[in-house]
Amino acid sequence: MAAHFYVTLPSNSSFQYFPDNTLSSFTTQLAEPILLTGSWEVALCEIQYPFNWHNVTASNCRIRLNDREICIPHGYYDTMQDVIDKFHELLTEDERNNVKIYQQKHNLRTTYKLKTGTTLALQGMSRMFGFLENNKVCTEGFTVSDISSDVHSGLTSFFFFVYSDIVEHQRVGDTHVPLLRVVRIGTRKAGEHVTVSYNSPHYVPVKSKHISTIGIDLRTDLGDVVPFQHGRVIAKLHFRQSRSPFFV
């Protein structure tokens, strides 16, 4: 066997063997087993994925205004102003007179103006609107968010974790997990198909000498699967024989 080789793993390649495969969590049945001798390591050298997940979902769409619960429609919103505008659209005329939400242009914090007797519980949208507590309740008068609002804070805002069942566990925070790579998302447009390539891959030890299947799992920092709506994920792995720590 060569001292290094590549394996490309499309998320839709092994449904006949693993019908429960999804874009975020899939196992590939290899055409033939990989047989290794000696010590080997592997790295994620490229990943392709669709940027089409929702940032307003069932878990973070609800706001309670007095005794009425308002649900922002699920979907992808480009800016916080889009979310605020949609909230105002869902209000009755009387409610619009009682509550106003603004986004400050200079620091992106949100300001809330409520009339006497009005309460606004942001519930699962609290972090998105810039509050540090999980269920911020605004009362009459003016309230300003703790930090800048962030339309992406309801999901994996800036990165996701790529795990694989073929690698040794590593220390990540207070856990021990089979991590391949942390993928930075950056600024993207809804519907964009993203390709990320690494010129300096991060290698981790391979735990088995006989590999017939490879599992890939994409998770947010909270451990939830990355909520892709449709499309395909392709992960490209580079295997190489382990080297001295003095060489790369």
C-alpha atoms as a printed R data frame, in Angstrom:
    type eleno elety resid chain resno       x      y      z
1   ATOM     1    CA   MET     A     1   0.000  0.000  0.000
2   ATOM     2    CA   ALA     A     2   1.143  3.548 -0.759
3   ATOM     3    CA   ALA     A     3   2.337  5.723  2.101
4   ATOM     4    CA   HIS     A     4  -0.725  7.929  1.664
5   ATOM     5    CA   PHE     A     5  -4.088  7.902 -0.131
6   ATOM     6    CA   TYR     A     6  -7.435  9.725 -0.332
7   ATOM     7    CA   VAL     A     7 -11.001  8.554  0.317
8   ATOM     8    CA   THR     A     8 -13.999 10.613 -0.844
9   ATOM     9    CA   LEU     A     9 -17.269 10.130  1.049
10  ATOM    10    CA   PRO     A    10 -20.538 11.458 -0.468
11  ATOM    11    CA   SER     A    11 -23.446 11.496  1.979
12  ATOM    12    CA   ASN     A    12 -25.761  9.743 -0.508
13  ATOM    13    CA   SER     A    13 -23.558  6.815 -1.573
14  ATOM    14    CA   SER     A    14 -24.627  3.949  0.732
15  ATOM    15    CA   PHE     A    15 -28.386  4.172  1.251
16  ATOM    16    CA   GLN     A    16 -28.782  0.498  0.304
17  ATOM    17    CA   TYR     A    17 -26.661 -0.402  3.334
18  ATOM    18    CA   PHE     A    18 -27.583  2.477  5.655
19  ATOM    19    CA   PRO     A    19 -31.101  3.753  4.827
20  ATOM    20    CA   ASP     A    20 -31.093  6.092  7.832
21  ATOM    21    CA   ASN     A    21 -28.195  8.150  6.449
22  ATOM    22    CA   THR     A    22 -28.702 11.916  6.422
23  ATOM    23    CA   LEU     A    23 -26.602 14.843  5.243
24  ATOM    24    CA   SER     A    24 -25.459 15.446  8.817
25  ATOM    25    CA   SER     A    25 -24.831 11.857  9.858
26  ATOM    26    CA   PHE     A    26 -23.927  9.186  7.333
27  ATOM    27    CA   THR     A    27 -21.967  5.953  7.048
28  ATOM    28    CA   THR     A    28 -20.262  4.839  3.840
29  ATOM    29    CA   GLN     A    29 -19.791  1.182  2.936
30  ATOM    30    CA   LEU     A    30 -16.426  1.081  1.175
31  ATOM    31    CA   ALA     A    31 -16.076 -0.805 -2.116
32  ATOM    32    CA   GLU     A    32 -13.316 -2.834 -0.468
33  ATOM    33    CA   PRO     A    33 -11.875 -2.764  3.052
34  ATOM    34    CA   ILE     A    34  -8.863 -0.618  3.876
35  ATOM    35    CA   LEU     A    35  -6.121 -2.757  5.437
36  ATOM    36    CA   LEU     A    36  -3.417 -0.832  7.266
37  ATOM    37    CA   THR     A    37  -0.114 -1.937  8.739
38  ATOM    38    CA   GLY     A    38   1.795  0.177 11.206
39  ATOM    39    CA   SER     A    39   0.567  3.516 12.537
40  ATOM    40    CA   TRP     A    40  -1.650  5.725 10.376
41  ATOM    41    CA   GLU     A    41  -3.350  9.083 10.699
42  ATOM    42    CA   VAL     A    42  -6.123 10.796  8.787
43  ATOM    43    CA   ALA     A    43  -7.279 14.348  8.138
44  ATOM    44    CA   LEU     A    44 -10.275 16.078  6.631
45  ATOM    45    CA   CYS     A    45  -8.693 17.814  3.639
46  ATOM    46    CA   GLU     A    46 -11.879 19.011  1.929
47  ATOM    47    CA   ILE     A    47 -15.583 19.238  2.652
48  ATOM    48    CA   GLN     A    48 -18.477 20.371  0.469
49  ATOM    49    CA   TYR     A    49 -21.861 21.206  1.943
50  ATOM    50    CA   PRO     A    50 -25.019 23.208  1.154
51  ATOM    51    CA   PHE     A    51 -25.579 26.368  3.182
52  ATOM    52    CA   ASN     A    52 -29.339 25.944  3.386
53  ATOM    53    CA   TRP     A    53 -30.233 25.372  7.027
54  ATOM    54    CA   HIS     A    54 -32.795 27.532  8.825
55  ATOM    55    CA   ASN     A    55 -31.752 29.992 11.509
56  ATOM    56    CA   VAL     A    56 -35.328 30.277 12.800
57  ATOM    57    CA   THR     A    57 -36.653 26.829 13.687
58  ATOM    58    CA   ALA     A    58 -39.180 25.163 15.978
59  ATOM    59    CA   SER     A    59 -36.744 25.517 18.888
60  ATOM    60    CA   ASN     A    60 -36.266 29.293 18.674
61  ATOM    61    CA   CYS     A    61 -39.265 30.802 16.879
62  ATOM    62    CA   ARG     A    62 -41.618 31.772 19.720
63  ATOM    63    CA   ILE     A    63 -42.222 35.107 21.422
64  ATOM    64    CA   ARG     A    64 -44.963 35.693 24.003
65  ATOM    65    CA   LEU     A    65 -46.664 39.091 23.955
66  ATOM    66    CA   ASN     A    66 -48.799 39.363 27.086
67  ATOM    67    CA   ASP     A    67 -50.958 36.196 26.854
68  ATOM    68    CA   ARG     A    68 -50.489 35.542 23.130
69  ATOM    69    CA   GLU     A    69 -47.743 33.365 21.723
70  ATOM    70    CA   ILE     A    70 -46.374 34.507 18.381
71  ATOM    71    CA   CYS     A    71 -44.366 32.143 16.179
72  ATOM    72    CA   ILE     A    72 -41.966 33.627 13.647
73  ATOM    73    CA   PRO     A    73 -42.251 31.466 10.485
74  ATOM    74    CA   HIS     A    74 -39.430 28.938 10.168
75  ATOM    75    CA   GLY     A    75 -36.830 29.741  7.545
76  ATOM    76    CA   TYR     A    76 -33.553 31.443  6.787
77  ATOM    77    CA   TYR     A    77 -33.381 35.178  7.545
78  ATOM    78    CA   ASP     A    78 -30.483 37.200  6.154
79  ATOM    79    CA   THR     A    79 -30.527 39.913  8.833
80  ATOM    80    CA   MET     A    80 -31.980 40.648 12.254
81  ATOM    81    CA   GLN     A    81 -34.000 43.432 10.679
82  ATOM    82    CA   ASP     A    82 -35.778 40.791  8.578
83  ATOM    83    CA   VAL     A    83 -36.738 38.942 11.776
84  ATOM    84    CA   ILE     A    84 -37.903 42.160 13.449
85  ATOM    85    CA   ASP     A    85 -39.963 43.139 10.404
86  ATOM    86    CA   LYS     A    86 -41.613 39.712 10.336
87  ATOM    87    CA   PHE     A    87 -42.462 40.010 14.041
88  ATOM    88    CA   HIS     A    88 -44.138 43.379 13.473
89  ATOM    89    CA   GLU     A    89 -46.104 41.949 10.535
90  ATOM    90    CA   LEU     A    90 -47.623 39.323 12.825
91  ATOM    91    CA   LEU     A    91 -48.970 41.887 15.305
92  ATOM    92    CA   THR     A    92 -52.485 43.274 15.350
93  ATOM    93    CA   GLU     A    93 -52.917 47.027 15.007
94  ATOM    94    CA   ASP     A    94 -53.450 47.403 18.766
95  ATOM    95    CA   GLU     A    95 -50.352 45.319 19.493
96  ATOM    96    CA   ARG     A    96 -48.261 47.474 17.154
97  ATOM    97    CA   ASN     A    97 -49.242 50.475 19.235
98  ATOM    98    CA   ASN     A    98 -48.067 48.727 22.413
99  ATOM    99    CA   VAL     A    99 -44.699 47.316 21.362
100 ATOM   100    CA   LYS     A   100 -41.880 48.449 19.096
101 ATOM   101    CA   ILE     A   101 -38.536 46.740 18.465
102 ATOM   102    CA   TYR     A   102 -35.638 48.620 16.894
103 ATOM   103    CA   GLN     A   103 -32.113 47.619 15.955
104 ATOM   104    CA   GLN     A   104 -29.463 50.222 16.705
105 ATOM   105    CA   LYS     A   105 -27.313 50.834 13.632
106 ATOM   106    CA   HIS     A   106 -24.077 51.698 15.431
107 ATOM   107    CA   ASN     A   107 -23.828 48.591 17.647
108 ATOM   108    CA   LEU     A   108 -26.614 46.242 16.429
109 ATOM   109    CA   ARG     A   109 -28.192 46.032 19.869
110 ATOM   110    CA   THR     A   110 -31.975 45.818 19.991
111 ATOM   111    CA   THR     A   111 -34.196 48.317 21.803
112 ATOM   112    CA   TYR     A   112 -37.702 47.544 23.076
113 ATOM   113    CA   LYS     A   113 -40.366 50.160 23.731
114 ATOM   114    CA   LEU     A   114 -43.412 48.784 25.554
115 ATOM   115    CA   LYS     A   115 -46.458 50.660 26.774
116 ATOM   116    CA   THR     A   116 -47.861 50.336 30.298
117 ATOM   117    CA   GLY     A   117 -49.163 46.856 31.105
118 ATOM   118    CA   THR     A   118 -47.298 45.167 28.247
119 ATOM   119    CA   THR     A   119 -44.827 42.302 28.690
120 ATOM   120    CA   LEU     A   120 -42.742 40.643 26.003
121 ATOM   121    CA   ALA     A   121 -41.103 37.260 26.697
122 ATOM   122    CA   LEU     A   122 -38.515 36.502 24.021
123 ATOM   123    CA   GLN     A   123 -38.227 32.833 25.029
124 ATOM   124    CA   GLY     A   124 -36.103 30.845 22.534
125 ATOM   125    CA   MET     A   125 -35.236 33.987 20.571
126 ATOM   126    CA   SER     A   126 -33.549 35.726 23.520
127 ATOM   127    CA   ARG     A   127 -29.973 34.995 22.388
128 ATOM   128    CA   MET     A   128 -30.708 35.967 18.801
129 ATOM   129    CA   PHE     A   129 -32.065 39.305 20.009
130 ATOM   130    CA   GLY     A   130 -28.912 39.954 22.026
131 ATOM   131    CA   PHE     A   131 -29.784 38.922 25.598
132 ATOM   132    CA   LEU     A   132 -27.544 36.701 27.705
133 ATOM   133    CA   GLU     A   133 -30.363 35.004 29.602
134 ATOM   134    CA   ASN     A   134 -32.384 32.255 27.952
135 ATOM   135    CA   ASN     A   135 -35.863 33.718 28.453
136 ATOM   136    CA   LYS     A   136 -35.637 37.486 28.610
137 ATOM   137    CA   VAL     A   137 -38.842 39.235 29.682
138 ATOM   138    CA   CYS     A   138 -39.178 42.902 28.731
139 ATOM   139    CA   THR     A   139 -41.665 45.064 30.604
140 ATOM   140    CA   GLU     A   140 -43.113 48.546 30.125
141 ATOM   141    CA   GLY     A   141 -40.704 51.296 29.210
142 ATOM   142    CA   PHE     A   142 -37.402 50.919 27.380
143 ATOM   143    CA   THR     A   143 -35.138 47.848 27.379
144 ATOM   144    CA   VAL     A   144 -31.819 47.501 25.534
145 ATOM   145    CA   SER     A   145 -30.198 44.147 24.756
146 ATOM   146    CA   ASP     A   146 -27.007 43.105 26.564
147 ATOM   147    CA   ILE     A   147 -24.978 42.565 23.385
148 ATOM   148    CA   SER     A   148 -25.345 42.883 19.629
149 ATOM   149    CA   SER     A   149 -28.143 40.850 18.107
150 ATOM   150    CA   ASP     A   150 -27.074 37.963 15.873
151 ATOM   151    CA   VAL     A   151 -29.391 36.365 13.336
152 ATOM   152    CA   HIS     A   152 -27.230 33.223 13.325
153 ATOM   153    CA   SER     A   153 -27.060 32.634 17.074
154 ATOM   154    CA   GLY     A   154 -29.923 30.138 17.030
155 ATOM   155    CA   LEU     A   155 -27.724 27.512 15.382
156 ATOM   156    CA   THR     A   156 -24.133 26.957 14.449
157 ATOM   157    CA   SER     A   157 -23.183 30.569 14.043
158 ATOM   158    CA   PHE     A   158 -19.594 30.373 12.887
159 ATOM   159    CA   PHE     A   159 -18.501 26.711 12.820
160 ATOM   160    CA   PHE     A   160 -19.486 23.068 13.083
161 ATOM   161    CA   PHE     A   161 -17.672 19.946 14.290
162 ATOM   162    CA   VAL     A   162 -16.856 16.969 12.046
163 ATOM   163    CA   TYR     A   163 -16.604 13.619 13.853
164 ATOM   164    CA   SER     A   164 -15.696 10.167 12.535
165 ATOM   165    CA   ASP     A   165 -15.864  6.689 14.014
166 ATOM   166    CA   ILE     A   166 -12.458  5.688 12.575
167 ATOM   167    CA   VAL     A   167 -10.296  8.053 14.655
168 ATOM   168    CA   GLU     A   168  -8.996  8.039 18.206
169 ATOM   169    CA   HIS     A   169 -10.838 10.200 20.721
170 ATOM   170    CA   GLN     A   170  -9.408 13.637 21.521
171 ATOM   171    CA   ARG     A   171  -9.908 16.064 24.382
172 ATOM   172    CA   VAL     A   172 -12.385 18.753 23.343
173 ATOM   173    CA   GLY     A   173 -13.394 21.037 26.198
174 ATOM   174    CA   ASP     A   174 -14.699 18.785 28.963
175 ATOM   175    CA   THR     A   175 -15.331 15.812 26.643
176 ATOM   176    CA   HIS     A   176 -13.457 13.013 24.861
177 ATOM   177    CA   VAL     A   177 -14.716 12.719 21.285
178 ATOM   178    CA   PRO     A   178 -13.623 11.337 17.862
179 ATOM   179    CA   LEU     A   179 -13.091 14.768 16.317
180 ATOM   180    CA   LEU     A   180 -11.707 15.143 12.799
181 ATOM   181    CA   ARG     A   181 -11.939 18.898 12.327
182 ATOM   182    CA   VAL     A   182 -13.767 22.079 13.293
183 ATOM   183    CA   VAL     A   183 -15.083 23.740 10.124
184 ATOM   184    CA   ARG     A   184 -15.489 27.500 10.105
185 ATOM   185    CA   ILE     A   185 -18.588 28.667  8.265
186 ATOM   186    CA   GLY     A   186 -17.960 32.395  7.875
187 ATOM   187    CA   THR     A   187 -20.291 34.695  5.956
188 ATOM   188    CA   ARG     A   188 -22.403 32.807  3.434
189 ATOM   189    CA   LYS     A   189 -25.462 33.361  1.279
190 ATOM   190    CA   ALA     A   190 -28.551 31.196  1.626
191 ATOM   191    CA   GLY     A   191 -28.514 28.395 -0.939
192 ATOM   192    CA   GLU     A   192 -24.766 28.618 -1.562
193 ATOM   193    CA   HIS     A   193 -22.901 25.348 -2.101
194 ATOM   194    CA   VAL     A   194 -19.710 25.672 -0.081
195 ATOM   195    CA   THR     A   195 -16.344 24.015 -0.691
196 ATOM   196    CA   VAL     A   196 -13.701 24.253  2.044
197 ATOM   197    CA   SER     A   197 -10.184 22.953  1.329
198 ATOM   198    CA   TYR     A   198  -7.301 22.778  3.799
199 ATOM   199    CA   ASN     A   199  -3.709 23.268  2.667
200 ATOM   200    CA   SER     A   200  -2.473 22.300  6.136
201 ATOM   201    CA   PRO     A   201  -4.806 19.521  7.314
202 ATOM   202    CA   HIS     A   202  -4.989 18.521 10.969
203 ATOM   203    CA   TYR     A   203  -4.142 14.821 11.297
204 ATOM   204    CA   VAL     A   204  -5.462 12.524 14.021
205 ATOM   205    CA   PRO     A   205  -4.589  8.857 14.695
206 ATOM   206    CA   VAL     A   206  -6.613  6.129 12.989
207 ATOM   207    CA   LYS     A   207  -7.862  3.649 15.589
208 ATOM   208    CA   SER     A   208  -8.368  0.529 13.432
209 ATOM   209    CA   LYS     A   209  -6.203 -1.449 11.006
210 ATOM   210    CA   HIS     A   210  -9.239 -2.835  9.166
211 ATOM   211    CA   ILE     A   211 -11.785 -0.314  7.880
212 ATOM   212    CA   SER     A   212 -14.843 -1.437  5.895
213 ATOM   213    CA   THR     A   213 -17.145  1.473  6.764
214 ATOM   214    CA   ILE     A   214 -16.530  5.116  7.625
215 ATOM   215    CA   GLY     A   215 -19.006  7.200  9.597
216 ATOM   216    CA   ILE     A   216 -19.155 10.999  9.373
217 ATOM   217    CA   ASP     A   217 -21.144 13.107 11.829
218 ATOM   218    CA   LEU     A   218 -21.594 16.898 11.599
219 ATOM   219    CA   ARG     A   219 -22.665 18.637 14.812
220 ATOM   220    CA   THR     A   220 -23.091 22.114 16.225
221 ATOM   221    CA   ASP     A   221 -21.204 23.196 19.338
222 ATOM   222    CA   LEU     A   222 -24.328 22.238 21.316
223 ATOM   223    CA   GLY     A   223 -24.253 18.689 19.957
224 ATOM   224    CA   ASP     A   224 -27.210 19.041 17.594
225 ATOM   225    CA   VAL     A   225 -26.976 17.770 14.027
226 ATOM   226    CA   VAL     A   226 -26.368 20.509 11.462
227 ATOM   227    CA   PRO     A   227 -29.921 21.086 10.134
228 ATOM   228    CA   PHE     A   228 -29.369 20.869  6.380
229 ATOM   229    CA   GLN     A   229 -32.617 21.090  4.412
230 ATOM   230    CA   HIS     A   230 -31.531 19.270  1.248
231 ATOM   231    CA   GLY     A   231 -28.544 18.637 -1.010
232 ATOM   232    CA   ARG     A   232 -25.414 16.585 -0.444
233 ATOM   233    CA   VAL     A   233 -22.325 16.643  1.766
234 ATOM   234    CA   ILE     A   234 -18.992 15.354  0.443
235 ATOM   235    CA   ALA     A   235 -16.065 14.755  2.795
236 ATOM   236    CA   LYS     A   236 -12.583 14.011  1.436
237 ATOM   237    CA   LEU     A   237 -10.134 12.321  3.796
238 ATOM   238    CA   HIS     A   238  -6.362 12.003  3.455
239 ATOM   239    CA   PHE     A   239  -4.720  8.975  5.063
240 ATOM   240    CA   ARG     A   240  -0.981  8.831  5.638
241 ATOM   241    CA   GLN     A   241   1.474  6.804  7.658
242 ATOM   242    CA   SER     A   242   2.247  8.454 10.979
243 ATOM   243    CA   ARG     A   243   5.309 10.657 11.028
244 ATOM   244    CA   SER     A   244   7.757 11.846 13.622
245 ATOM   245    CA   PRO     A   245   6.394 14.825 15.608
246 ATOM   246    CA   PHE     A   246   9.381 16.793 14.295
247 ATOM   247    CA   PHE     A   247   8.080 16.573 10.716
248 ATOM   248    CA   VAL     A   248   4.780 17.599  9.070
